Amino acid sequence: MKTRITKMFGVEHPIIQGGMHYVGFAELAAAVSNAGGLGIITGLTQQTPERLANEIARCRDMTDKPIGVNLTFLPIVNEPDYPGLIRAVIDGGVKIVETAGNNPAKWLPVLKDNGITVIHKCTTVRHSLKAQEIGCDAVSVDGFECGGHPGEDDIPNMILLPRAADELEIPFIASGGMADARSLVASLAMGAEGMNMGTRFIATKEAPVHDNVKAAIVAASELDTRLVMRPLRNTERVLTNAAVDRLLQKEHDLGANIRFEDIAPEVTDVYPKVMLDGDMDVGAWSCGMVAGLIDDIPTCRELIDRIMAEAETLVRHRLEGLLAA
């Protein structure tokens, strides 16, 4: 299957593994790329340029296929060493960067000058148009269903993707709620050039996270996520657990007076404890509603091969069959 995205990234299949905190390590990125998709290393998880350089090198030892690096630009006091992280990407020969968070305009010149293709994550059409205007090569359009930060407009992909197709000239991929061949075919029908999967790739054999995390995703239904930090306009979709219940109770009790400091115990330094140690109730961690569509833990190759085979069956038989009928 060839789309504008497969041609742009030089990959076999229009499937991208999004950058995920304490999930996007070399093992997962390499497995996805070796299976014909685009694997992505999460830059901020590595914390320093030296560690990111080492992670890129580790990934290069595992695959000769294209890989990407996620760089999330955050509005925080102690800003990461973004110039150093970008230098690690350039020196590591990585030619694809997924940006997220703040507007990446400040960093685009150095990325573009080094021949790097940039795909920016957006939760609205207006942000997607801005990404196009500043020179991003593609966008990842993130619907309200997604795990992590869905923005504040609450537009699901059945509306957001066709709207993006109506407005954008650069290619875009569908993100949020993506899990299988149905997700891919529906995304293509609505104008996307492929799909980004996050939560689905956590529940794979190569994902270097604790088995408790994978089991929790498989056990969850589409009803088991919650939106937290909405009063702070930093909404995050997370899997429900005891810490999330405490957090939501604080939001209810404190109302408009809530501050980040009030919920810091439930959201600060959580990911290593969840993803690596398997402590499932220590805090709030991102998970998409798509957990309701996940019921196994395949290898990345098994997952991608299955998606592509079933997508072809959907297009050639079900959809063509409907026309013939």
C-alpha positions in Angstrom: 0.0 0.0 0.0 1.6 3.3 -1.1 0.5 6.7 0.1 2.1 10.1 0.3 3.3 9.2 3.8 5.0 5.9 2.8 6.8 7.8 0.0 7.7 10.7 2.2 9.2 8.5 5.0 10.5 5.7 2.8 8.5 3.0 4.6 6.5 0.0 3.4 3.3 0.5 5.3 1.4 3.7 6.3 1.7 2.9 10.0 3.6 5.0 12.5 4.4 4.3 16.1 4.0 7.6 18.0 6.5 8.8 20.5 5.4 7.8 24.0 7.1 8.6 27.3 9.0 5.6 28.7 7.7 3.4 25.9 9.4 4.7 22.8 12.8 3.0 23.4 15.1 1.5 20.7 13.6 -2.0 21.0 10.1 -0.9 20.1 11.1 1.6 17.4 13.3 -1.0 15.7 10.6 -3.6 15.8 8.1 -1.4 14.2 10.5 -0.2 11.5 11.6 -3.8 10.8 8.0 -4.7 10.3 7.6 -2.0 7.6 6.2 0.8 9.7 7.9 3.9 11.1 9.3 3.4 14.6 9.9 6.5 16.8 12.3 7.0 19.8 10.9 9.4 22.4 13.6 12.1 22.9 12.6 13.5 26.3 12.5 10.1 27.9 16.3 10.0 27.3 16.7 13.3 29.2 20.1 14.3 27.9 21.7 14.5 24.4 24.2 11.9 25.3 21.6 9.4 26.3 19.5 10.1 23.2 22.6 9.7 21.0 23.2 6.3 22.7 19.6 5.3 22.2 19.7 6.2 18.5 22.9 4.2 18.1 21.2 1.2 19.9 18.3 1.4 17.5 20.7 1.6 14.5 22.2 -1.7 15.7 18.7 -3.3 15.5 17.4 -1.9 12.2 18.6 -0.4 8.9 15.1 0.9 8.2 14.0 4.5 8.6 13.4 5.6 12.2 12.2 8.8 13.7 12.7 10.7 17.0 9.9 12.5 18.9 10.7 15.9 20.3 8.0 17.4 22.5 8.5 21.1 23.2 7.2 21.9 26.6 6.5 25.3 28.4 8.4 24.5 31.6 10.9 26.5 33.7 13.7 23.9 33.5 13.7 23.5 29.7 15.4 20.4 28.3 18.6 20.9 26.3 16.7 21.1 23.0 19.7 22.3 20.9 21.7 19.3 22.3 18.9 16.8 21.6 18.5 18.1 18.1 22.3 17.8 17.6 22.0 14.2 18.7 19.3 13.6 16.1 21.4 15.2 13.4 24.6 13.4 14.3 22.7 10.1 14.6 21.6 10.4 10.9 17.9 10.4 11.8 15.9 12.0 9.0 12.4 12.1 10.5 11.3 14.0 13.6 7.9 14.0 15.2 7.3 17.3 17.0 4.6 17.9 19.6 3.6 20.4 22.3 4.5 24.0 21.6 4.8 25.5 18.1 8.1 24.0 16.7 8.8 27.1 14.4 11.9 28.0 16.5 13.5 24.7 15.7 12.4 24.1 12.1 15.3 25.9 10.4 18.0 23.7 11.9 16.0 20.6 11.3 15.2 21.5 7.7 18.8 22.7 7.0 19.9 19.2 7.9 17.4 17.4 5.6 15.0 16.3 8.3 11.4 15.7 7.5 9.1 17.1 10.3 5.7 15.8 11.2 3.9 17.8 13.9 1.1 16.5 16.2 -2.0 18.6 16.2 -5.4 18.3 17.9 -7.2 20.9 15.7 -7.5 22.0 12.1 -6.3 25.5 13.0 -3.2 24.1 14.5 -2.7 21.8 11.6 -2.9 24.8 9.2 -0.4 26.7 11.3 2.0 23.7 11.1 1.6 23.7 7.3 2.2 27.5 7.2 5.4 27.4 9.2 6.9 24.6 7.0 6.1 21.3 8.6 6.1 18.5 6.0 3.1 16.6 7.4 0.9 16.6 10.5 -0.4 13.9 12.8 -4.1 14.8 13.5 -5.0 13.7 17.0 -8.6 13.1 17.7 -10.4 13.4 21.1 -10.2 9.6 21.5 -6.5 9.6 21.9 -4.5 8.8 25.0 -2.4 11.6 26.4 -3.3 15.2 25.5 -6.4 15.5 23.2 -6.5 19.3 23.4 -9.5 21.3 24.7 -11.8 21.2 21.7 -13.1 17.6 22.0 -13.4 16.9 18.3 -13.5 13.1 17.5 -11.8 11.8 14.4 -15.0 11.1 12.5 -15.2 14.9 12.2 -11.6 16.0 12.6 -10.1 13.9 9.8 -12.5 15.0 7.0 -12.1 18.6 8.2 -8.4 18.3 8.0 -8.7 16.8 4.5 -10.9 19.7 3.4 -8.3 22.3 4.6 -4.8 20.8 4.3 -2.4 20.6 1.4 0.3 18.7 3.2 -0.3 15.0 4.0 -1.6 14.0 7.4 -2.0 10.8 9.4 -4.8 9.9 11.7 -4.0 9.5 15.4 -6.3 8.6 18.3 -8.4 5.5 18.4 -6.3 3.6 15.9 -5.8 -0.1 16.5 -6.5 -2.3 13.5 -7.3 -2.6 9.7 -10.7 -0.9 10.2 -8.9 2.1 11.7 -6.6 2.3 8.8 -9.2 1.9 6.0 -11.5 4.4 7.7 -8.7 6.9 8.1 -7.7 6.6 4.4 -11.4 7.0 3.4 -11.5 10.2 5.4 -8.5 11.7 3.7 -5.6 10.6 5.9 -2.4 9.0 4.3 -1.9 6.6 7.1 -2.3 6.1 10.9 -0.4 6.6 14.1 -0.8 4.0 16.9 0.2 4.6 20.5 -1.7 2.5 23.0 -1.9 -0.4 20.5 1.9 -0.5 20.3 2.3 -0.6 24.1 0.5 -4.0 24.0 3.1 -5.7 21.9 5.8 -8.2 22.8 8.6 -5.8 21.9 7.3 -2.8 23.9 9.9 -2.5 26.7 7.3 -1.9 29.5 6.3 -4.0 32.4 3.9 -6.9 31.7 1.4 -5.3 34.2 1.0 -2.4 31.8 0.2 -4.6 28.8 -2.2 -6.7 30.9 -4.0 -3.6 32.1 -4.5 -2.4 28.5 -5.8 -5.8 27.3 -8.2 -6.0 30.3 -9.5 -2.5 29.8 -12.7 -1.5 27.9 -13.4 1.7 26.0 -15.1 2.9 29.2 -12.0 2.7 31.4 -10.3 6.0 30.6 -10.8 9.3 32.3 -9.9 13.0 31.5 -7.8 14.6 34.1 -6.3 18.2 34.5 -9.2 19.7 32.5 -9.6 22.5 35.0 -6.0 23.4 34.3 -6.5 23.3 30.6 -3.9 20.6 30.3 -6.4 17.8 29.7 -4.9 14.3 29.6 -6.7 11.0 28.8 -5.5 8.3 31.2 -6.4 4.8 32.3 -8.5 4.8 35.4 -6.9 3.6 38.7 -6.8 4.5 42.3 -4.5 7.5 41.8 -6.8 8.9 39.0 -9.8 8.5 41.4 -7.9 10.6 44.0 -7.0 13.2 41.4 -10.5 13.6 40.1 -11.8 13.9 43.7 -9.3 16.8 44.3 -10.6 18.5 41.1 -14.1 18.1 42.3 -13.4 19.4 45.8 -11.2 22.3 44.9 -13.0 23.4 41.8 -11.7 26.6 40.3 -9.2 27.0 43.1 -7.2 23.9 42.0 -3.5 24.4 41.3 -1.0 22.0 39.7 0.7 21.6 43.0 -2.5 20.0 44.4 -2.3 17.1 42.0 1.5 16.8 41.6 1.6 13.6 43.7 -0.6 11.9 41.1 1.1 13.2 37.9 4.8 13.9 38.7 7.5 11.3 38.0 4.9 8.7 37.4 6.0 7.1 34.1 9.2 5.2 35.2 7.3 3.7 38.1 4.4 2.6 35.9 6.1 1.6 32.7 9.3 0.1 34.1 8.3 -1.0 37.6 4.7 -2.0 36.9 3.2 -0.1 39.8 -0.3 0.4 38.2 -1.8 2.6 40.9 1.1 5.0 41.6 -0.3 7.8 39.3 -2.1 8.8 36.1 -0.7 7.5 32.9 -1.8 8.0 29.3 -4.0 5.5 27.6 -6.5 5.8 24.7 -10.1 4.7 24.5 -8.8 2.3 21.9 -7.9 -0.1 24.7 -11.4 -1.4 24.2 -10.3 -2.8 20.8 -7.1 -4.4 22.1 -7.3 -8.0 23.3 -3.9 -9.6 22.6 -0.2 -8.9 22.8 1.3 -9.8 19.4 4.7 -9.0 18.0 5.0 -5.8 16.1 5.4 -7.8 12.8 2.4 -9.9 13.6 0.3 -6.8 14.3 1.3 -4.9 11.2 1.1 -7.9 8.9 -2.4 -8.6 10.3 -3.5 -5.0 9.8 -2.3 -4.8 6.2 -3.7 -8.2 5.2 -7.1 -7.4 6.8 -7.1 -3.9 5.2 -6.6 -5.4 1.8 -9.5 -7.8 2.4 -11.7 -4.9 3.6 -11.0 -2.8 0.5 -11.0 -5.6 -2.2 -13.9 -7.6 -0.8 -16.1 -5.8 1.5 -16.0 -2.3 -0.1 -15.7 -3.4 -3.7 -18.3 -6.0 -3.0 -20.7 -3.4 -1.9 -20.2 -1.5 -5.1 -20.7 -4.7 -7.1 -23.9 -5.5 -5.2 
